[in-house]
């Protein structure tokens, strides 16, 4: 009987621990399995080590999915306020940093300890480090062949995440199990990831590495158009920072992004108005709105000498310069990939799952939660909120 359970959760991260705790505390016999020796590494490194554990504004509008309404049910039944109540119960000090993002005051370890304690309160059995070599089903019971021996369970929850950050143990386990049981996948891609550019084309911008500023950044056309106002960071290989990470989840290969480097000012109009009153060179005036090195870079991009007198420049040239600053069009050639991606876009097609229980329609008793599913949140605590909400949905349905 020691290897027979009501529920086996594979993956002891945010979603997996939440699911196991919920089911265990409601009287189910639960085992939590993970291949790592160290618990919840992705929680530990998140938010600069302070864990951006939720966002006060989390709702369906903050998630990317081929089936965008799927997440509504779980998110409405377990909200940011629900998780915050748990944090408060454990007396974990926290603060709001920016746009509803909540962080621990001290350490992400506090969130890990809290989830572990919740699992212990539900008498959850642990198998880690423990690898799952095969998953099969005999009638109504699942059979797991593991490095710790065979485990039998009436329900199996796959909570092993996606492909992001392989150095901390990310694998394609969830996608392999989905394929084994005939479930469709939405093509996985890196999400919340820095974007890169052709090395030769980017060479003029390499000296700008390290410059950061708030911008409007957008991609897509008409109904698919998305825009964020966030910080942008120049790197040796391309663009990063919160704005770029946000837009990367909407960016499709081969399509451009548009960056407004000075969102609050129409640069062309400002330059034309200054023409009549300013005796400055354009290279001395432009840093009024842009960091000096970036101003030099934009002048070079437009073939404008920094010592050109503003008063001598034609309005047409100033409009072209202004347009390049207020709507700088660039086409990335790719991204930094899963190595730097914070999440995985795509995953198990949500049309294969029940939005109430996260259980597959084709295989009774098999559930997928968290990042393994085609629900990808924005930067800023939204992915953790999906982990909590989907984990609770599955845990409640089993119990």
C-alpha positions, 0 to 999 in steps of 0.5 A, a space after each residue: 500500500 505504501 506505493 498506492 496513492 489517490 494522486 501522484 503529482 510529477 513536478 514539485 514546483 509552484 503549481 505542483 506543490 500547490 496542487 498536492 497541498 490542496 488535495 492532501 489537506 482534503 484527505 487524499 493520499 498524495 505523492 509529490 515526485 521531482 527529479 531535482 535534488 533541490 526543491 523549487 529552484 525556479 521559485 528560488 531564483 525568481 524576482 531577483 531572489 525575492 519571488 514576484 509571487 503574484 500580481 494584484 491585477 491578474 485576469 484573463 487579459 494578462 495571458 497569451 493562449 491559442 484559447 484565451 478564455 480557458 484560464 478565466 475559470 481557474 483565475 476567478 476561483 483562486 485569485 491573487 487575493 486568495 494567495 495573498 491571504 495564504 502569504 499573510 497567514 504565514 506572516 511573510 512580509 511583502 511589498 508592491 513594487 510596480 503595477 501590482 507586482 508583489 514581492 517578498 521583502 526578504 527571500 523567495 525561500 519563504 514562499 518555498 517553505 510555505 508551500 512545503 509546510 502546506 504539503 506537510 499539513 496535507 501529509 504529502 509523501 515526497 519522492 525526490 530526487 526521483 526520476 519518472 521513467 515511464 507512465 502507463 495506465 492499467 484500467 483506471 489506475 496509472 502506473 509510474 515506473 520511477 527510480 524509487 520503484 513503481 507507484 500506482 495512482 488513480 490520478 496523475 498531475 503533470 506539473 513539470 513546467 516547460 523548456 525554459 532555463 534548462 540549467 536548473 532542470 527544465 525538460 520536455 517531460 510534460 510534452 512527451 507525456 502529452 504526445 504519448 497519450 495523443 494530446 495536441 500541443 501548441 508549438 512551444 516557443 521561448 516566452 518573456 525572452 530578450 530579442 536578438 538581431 543580425 550581428 552586422 545590422 546590430 553592430 552600430 548599436 553595440 556601443 549603446 549596451 547598458 542604456 535603459 529607458 522607458 519606451 512604448 513597444 509594440 508588435 502585430 497588426 490591427 486586432 493582434 496589435 499589442 503595446 506595452 510601456 515598460 523599460 527597454 535595455 540595450 545589450 550587445 546582441 539586441 534588446 532586453 528589459 521588461 518591455 522587450 520581454 513582454 512584447 516577445 510573447 506576442 512577437 512572431 518570427 520575421 515580423 517587426 517591432 516598433 519602439 517609441 523611444 520618447 513616448 511623451 513627446 512628438 520629437 519632430 514637432 518639438 524640433 521644428 518648434 525649437 528651430 526658430 528659437 534655438 541656436 544649438 546643434 542637433 547633437 546638443 539639443 537631442 539629449 534633452 529627450 534621449 540619453 546622450 549615447 542613444 541620441 548620437 546613435 539615432 543621428 548616425 542611423 539617419 545620416 545626420 551630423 551631430 554638429 548640424 545647426 538645427 536652424 539650418 535643417 529642413 523640416 522634412 529631415 527633422 520629421 524623418 528624424 522624429 519619426 525614427 525616434 517615435 516609431 523606430 522599426 526593427 525586425 529581430 532575427 530571433 531571441 536568446 532562446 530557452 536559455 534566457 526565457 523566463 517561461 515557455 509559450 505554447 504547450 498542451 493545447 487547452 482544448 484538450 483539457 477541462 477548464 474546471 479540473 485541468 483534466 484531459 478529455 481523452 484520458 480520465 485522471 490525467 491532468 496538466 497544470 502550470 507552465 506545461 499548459 498553453 497559458 502564458 502570463 505577462 511579466 510581473 507575477 502573472 505566471 505564478 498566479 496561473 501556477 497557483 490557480 491551475 494547481 488549486 483547480 486540479 487539487 480541488 477536483 481530485 479531492 
